Amino acid sequence: MLQTNDTWIAAPLRELLAAGRETGAFAIDNIADAANALLGAVLLGVLSRSMSGADATDPAFQQQLTEQVVRGVLAR
């Protein structure tokens, strides 16, 4: 399962992050660590929602989670 995750999810995310770093869109020092942090944030968000009985497939939740993970928690 971990290999499948790496092949279909983590590797493409690392490629996206690398491309974004090259263009200056992303401020990333270590691509692998950044990908793992993003994936961990999404995983915990989805698991927590599922454990509470809420619908993790709700499009509004998915959009909100995506925006939160990408934006972080800092006020800009």
C-alpha positions, -999 to +999 in steps of 0.1 A: +000+000+000+028+024+008+044+018-026+010+025-043+007+057-023+041+068-034+035+059-070+001+075-075+000+103-049+034+113-033+056+111-064+033+134-085+030+158-056+068+159-053+070+167-090+044+194-087+063+209-057+096+208-076+081+225-106+065+252-083+098+257-066+116+262-099+091+289-109+093+306-076+056+298-068+065+277-038+090+284-010+103+249-003+137+238+011+131+201+010+106+187-015+102+153+002+095+169+036+071+194+021+052+166+003+050+145+035+038+175+055+010+182+030+000+146+028+000+143+066-022+174+070-047+161+045-047+126+060-054+138+095-081+162+083-099+134+065-094+109+093-106+133+119-137+142+099-145+105+093-140+096+129-165+123+139-191+108+116-190+137+092-188+132+054-151+134+043-163+132+006-183+165+009-170+188-018-172+219+005-151+202+031-125+190+005-122+226-008-119+241+026-093+215+036-073+221+005-073+259+009-063+255+046-034+232+039-021+253+010-026+286+029-015+275+063-025+293+094-007+326+091-027+357+086-014+375+055 
